[in-house]
Amino acid sequence: MTDILYDPTGEFAPLARAPLAKPASLTGLTIGLLDISKSRGDVFLDHLDHLLSAEGLTVKRYKKPTFTRPAPVALLQDIASNCDVVVEGLAD
């Protein structure tokens, strides 16, 4: 089965594509937490950071300069180079 994934940047014709495979375990992986700079998104990510770190997992934090624009390419490259999985924190 193919899922439809929607790009929040405003695509008009979503591509039909399979989601990436999920890791069997987070053990040994680096988890990136990306705050998109919306109000209270950091509250969720702070809590998630605490839970993941308490399990002995490696967590790296990132933050977009503003929620109104896509993440800068340099930030995306940093995340892709240093993280195995990413959680993006949205709020409102």
C-alpha positions as CSV (number, residue, x, y, z in Angstrom):
1,M,0.0,0.0,0.0
2,T,1.3,3.5,-0.9
3,D,0.6,6.3,1.5
4,I,0.2,9.9,0.4
5,L,2.5,12.2,2.3
6,Y,1.8,15.9,2.3
7,D,4.6,18.5,2.2
8,P,3.6,21.4,4.5
9,T,5.3,23.9,2.3
10,G,2.3,24.1,0.0
11,E,2.5,21.4,-2.7
12,F,-0.4,21.3,-5.1
13,A,-0.2,17.7,-6.3
14,P,1.1,15.4,-3.6
15,L,3.4,12.6,-4.7
16,A,2.4,9.0,-4.0
17,R,5.3,7.5,-2.2
18,A,6.0,5.0,0.5
19,P,7.1,6.3,3.9
20,L,10.7,5.6,4.9
21,A,11.2,2.4,6.9
22,K,11.1,3.0,10.7
23,P,14.1,1.8,12.7
24,A,13.5,-1.3,14.8
25,S,15.0,0.4,17.8
26,L,16.3,3.9,18.7
27,T,19.3,2.4,20.6
28,G,22.5,3.7,19.2
29,L,20.8,6.2,17.0
30,T,21.1,10.0,17.2
31,I,17.6,11.6,17.5
32,G,17.2,15.2,16.2
33,L,14.5,17.3,17.7
34,L,13.5,20.2,15.4
35,D,11.6,23.1,16.9
36,I,9.9,25.1,14.1
37,S,9.7,28.2,16.3
38,K,5.9,28.1,16.9
39,S,4.6,29.0,20.4
40,R,5.0,26.2,22.9
41,G,6.6,23.8,20.5
42,D,9.6,23.9,22.8
43,V,7.5,22.7,25.7
44,F,6.7,19.4,23.9
45,L,10.3,19.0,22.7
46,D,11.7,19.7,26.2
47,H,9.5,16.9,27.6
48,L,10.4,14.5,24.7
49,D,14.1,15.4,25.2
50,H,13.9,14.5,28.9
51,L,12.2,11.2,28.2
52,L,14.6,10.2,25.5
53,S,17.7,11.3,27.4
54,A,16.4,9.4,30.5
55,E,16.5,6.2,28.4
56,G,20.2,6.9,27.6
57,L,19.5,8.0,24.0
58,T,21.5,10.6,22.2
59,V,19.4,13.8,21.4
60,K,20.4,16.8,19.4
61,R,18.3,20.0,19.4
62,Y,17.6,22.3,16.5
63,K,15.5,25.3,15.9
64,K,14.3,27.1,12.8
65,P,14.8,30.9,12.8
66,T,11.0,31.4,12.1
67,F,8.0,29.2,11.5
68,T,6.9,31.4,8.5
69,R,9.7,30.1,6.2
70,P,11.2,26.8,5.3
71,A,14.2,25.7,7.3
72,P,17.5,27.1,5.9
73,V,19.4,24.6,3.7
74,A,22.4,24.7,6.1
75,L,20.2,23.7,9.0
76,L,18.7,20.8,7.0
77,Q,22.2,19.6,6.0
78,D,23.3,19.8,9.6
79,I,20.4,17.7,10.7
80,A,20.8,15.2,7.9
81,S,24.5,14.8,8.6
82,N,24.2,14.4,12.4
83,C,20.9,12.6,13.0
84,D,19.5,9.2,12.2
85,V,15.8,10.1,13.0
86,V,14.1,13.4,13.5
87,V,11.0,14.6,15.4
88,E,9.6,17.9,14.3
89,G,7.7,19.8,17.0
90,L,4.6,21.7,16.0
91,A,2.4,23.6,18.3
92,D,-0.5,26.2,18.5
